[in-house]
Amino acid sequence: MLGLLALGIFTICMFVNVPVSISMGLASGVCLCVMGISGMIIPQKMLAGIQSWVLLSVPFFILAAQIMNRGGVAERLFTFANELVGWVKGGLGHANVLASMIFAGISGAAVADASGLGMLEIKVMTEAGYDKKFAVGVTAASCMLGPIIPPSIMLILYGYLAEISIAALWLAGIIPGIITGFLLMAYIYITVLRGKIICPAPKKFSLKNACKSFTKNIFVIILPVLLLWLIISGLATPTETGVVAAVYTFILAFFNKKKAFLRDIPRILVGTVKSSGIIIFIISIANALVWIISVEKTTDILSQFLFSLSSNKYVLLLFINIFLIIIGALIEQIPALLIIVPILTPIGAQLGINPFQFGLMIVFNLMVGLITPPMGMALFIMGAITDVPMKDIIISSLRFFFILCFALILITYFPIFTTLIPEMFGYIR
């Protein structure tokens, strides 16, 4: 029962706006006092929780995202995406989604997409005559593709926590990421076609300009394929892949902006250190809380409760999805993942769900929380980079909520979307 007490204290602290790391530390400290165990276990578990080569990949992918935003690489991605799909009704909206999909294939970070590339996308769409609230909604929804399309920081963390192949998880995210992107684009097209959103006429398609843009940006476009090939072929670990991404984007940014980029290097490094430090510290303190949950067999208690509600596998999956969407709306994604994975992965195994499918389902659920009030991170980022009132940001973003939920249903109830590619590469037998 002390595991449930720890979760309860953590939840209460979050509701009264206590920082995540302090909330976890308080919950762990109180429970250790009740258990009569020395508080020295907390720093021991904190240190043990971050002694992993896999976690070294996180700062490198964050660095790659920072370089892309500061080095003008993100702008080139958006320009290429606009040449490719800008001729469709709602052109820049489609370019917004496509650019986020390619950006995701390099950085794997939703926050970097929303704050860096997102600012550019909203600016260009607004200047072209698009409704600003619509531009904000599209940007907030498309940024959640980052943690789904490989390489993905969230999938790296999930693989580390669940002790399953990160390469297989990345492969499992390819089809869901592409389907979600196409669903968002289809919704944009239908919305514009029905006149629900007023936007300028799309640009005419030019094969010459598209080929020219492709040639100019080919070294940016091939990077996601290169990163995926490196880890699938076994030539690089996730950490080494992160190093390749950082070095590669550095070279691209240098040749793109040269002296201007070099002047930005101190800001890039400071931003990377801040973001990485926060993530690693949260991971370390979460390890102490997870240890208490494990020792107290909280997973068994929650599992028994869940199976008492229904014995139907598909009904239980629905309950889990609803629970995760609520969690994603209340708690930041990484802390939520750190706590949820040790609790839910045994339940997924009992239900007979493929671990890669279950991992994508959990991560996707939490990503939907990015645009779900009250704690949707993407909503706050949109509020910080635009002058749109929060009420309008929420309404505009929730237009896409049900589209994302439909994609979630496909992931949950149609395993082939997540297992097909890992099976092709021999990760599932």
C-alpha positions, 0 to 999 in steps of 0.5 A: 500500500505504501506504493499507492501512498507514494503515487498519491503524494506525488499526484497531490504535489503536482496538483499544487504546482510543486516542481516534478523532481521535488514532488518525486523526492517528497513522495519517496522521502515520506514513504521511506520514513514510514518504511523505516529505511534510511534516506540514504537510499534516495541518492543511491537509487538516483545514481544507479538510475542514470548509470546507463550508456543509453541515456547518453544519447538524450543530450546528443539528440537535444543538441542536434535539435538545438543546432537545427533550430539555430543553424537554419536547418529547420527553415530549409526543411520547411521550404522543401516541405512547402515545395513538395505539398504547398500546392494542395489546398491548405498548402502551408498547413500540409507543409507544417505537418510534413516538415515536422515529420522530417524534423522528427526523423532527426531530433526526436523531440516534440518540444524542440519542434514546437518551440523552434520549427513551430515559431517559423511555421506560425510566422510564415503561415500568418504572413501568407494570410492563414488564420493565426489560431489555425496555424497555432493548432496545426503546429501544436498537433504536428509537434507530437510526431517527434516522439513517434517517428524515429529516432525518438527520445521518448522511445529511447527512454521507454526502451531503457525502462522496459528493457527492450530493443530501442532499434525495434521500437524505432522501427515500430514507430515508422508506420504510426508516425506516417499514418498520423501525419497523413491523417492530420493532412487529410483533416486540414484538406477537408477543413479547408475544402469545406470552407471551415478555415479561410486560407489563401489559394495554394501555390502552383506545383513546379516540378523544377522548383521541387527538384531544385529544393530537393537537390539543395536540401538532400543532405538534410533529407537523407539524415533520418534514413542514415540514422535509422540505417546505422542502428538497424545495421548494428553499426551504431548504438542509440548513443552513437547515433545521437553523436552522428546526428549532432555532428552531422547537423553541426556541419550542415548548420556551419555551411548554412550560416557560417559565422552567424552560426558560430556566434550562436554556439554558446547559446546552443550549448547552454540550452542543451545543458539546461534541457539535458540536465533537467531530464537526467535529474528527473530520471534519477529522482524517479528511480527512487520512487519507482524502487518503492513502487516495485518493492511494495508490489504496487503493480500487482495491486493495480493489475488485480484492480484492473482485471477486476473491472473486466476480463476482456482484453480490448475493454482493458486496453480502452481503460488503459488508454483513457487512464493514459490520456488523463495522465498525459493531460495532468503530468509532464510526459517524461515524468509520467513515462518514468512512473507508468512504464514499470507499472503498466508493462507487466500488465501489457505482458499479462494481456499478451500485447506485443511489447513494441506495440504496447510501448508505442501505445503508451508513448503516443497516449502521452504525446496526445497529452501535449495538446490536452489541457490543463498541462499540455506542454505544447499549449504553453509553448504556443502561448509563449511564442505567440500572442494568441490567448490561451483559450483560443490556443486550446480550442484550435489544438483540440480540433486535432484531438480526435484525429490523434485519438483515431490514430491511437485506436489504430495503434491499439487495436491493429498490431500490424501497424507497429509490428510489421516493420520490426518483424520484417527486420527479424526483431519479432519471430 
